[in-house]
């Protein structure tokens, strides 16, 4: 995610992140707090996907949402 947008507007983006990646818990989302690398790792772990796949998902999300 664009670091400034994601971290600065995390509370506004949070609902959309929850909708996109529903397996992520509230505690995980607190840890992520808009940090792209944290989101990438949590998606990999929760969904069992590769780093490349998680990256593709995040880029798609950014294009559609931010």
C-alpha positions in Angstrom: 0.0 0.0 0.0 1.1 3.5 -0.5 2.6 4.0 3.0 1.3 7.6 3.5 -2.2 6.7 2.4 -2.5 3.4 4.2 -1.1 4.5 7.5 -2.7 8.0 7.5 -6.1 6.6 6.6 -5.9 3.2 8.1 -9.2 3.5 10.0 -11.0 4.5 6.8 -9.5 1.7 4.8 -9.9 -0.9 7.6 -13.5 -1.8 6.7 -12.5 -2.5 3.1 -9.5 -4.6 4.2 -11.9 -6.6 6.5 -14.2 -7.1 3.6 -11.4 -8.2 1.2 -9.6 -10.5 3.7 -12.2 -11.7 6.1 -10.0 -14.3 7.7 -7.8 -11.6 9.3 -8.7 -11.0 12.9 -9.1 -7.7 14.6 -5.9 -8.3 16.5 -4.0 -9.0 13.3 -5.4 -5.8 11.8 -4.2 -3.9 14.8 -0.7 -5.2 14.2 -0.9 -4.4 10.5 -2.0 -0.8 11.2 -1.5 0.2 7.6 1.9 -1.4 7.1 2.1 -3.1 3.7 4.7 -5.8 4.7 2.7 -6.7 7.7 -0.5 -7.1 5.6 1.5 -9.2 3.1 2.7 -11.6 5.8 -0.7 -11.9 7.4 -2.4 -12.7 4.0 0.2 -15.3 3.3 -0.3 -16.9 6.7 -4.1 -16.7 6.8 -4.7 -17.8 3.3 -1.7 -20.1 2.6 -0.6 -18.2 -0.5 2.8 -17.3 -1.8 4.4 -13.9 -1.3 3.9 -13.2 -5.0 0.1 -14.1 -4.8 -0.3 -11.9 -1.7 1.4 -9.1 -3.5 -0.9 -9.4 -6.5 -3.9 -9.3 -4.2 -2.7 -6.2 -2.4 -1.9 -4.4 -5.7 -5.4 -5.3 -7.0 -6.9 -4.0 -3.8 -4.9 -0.8 -4.0 -6.0 -0.2 -7.6 -9.7 -0.8 -6.8 -9.8 0.9 -3.4 -7.2 3.6 -2.9 
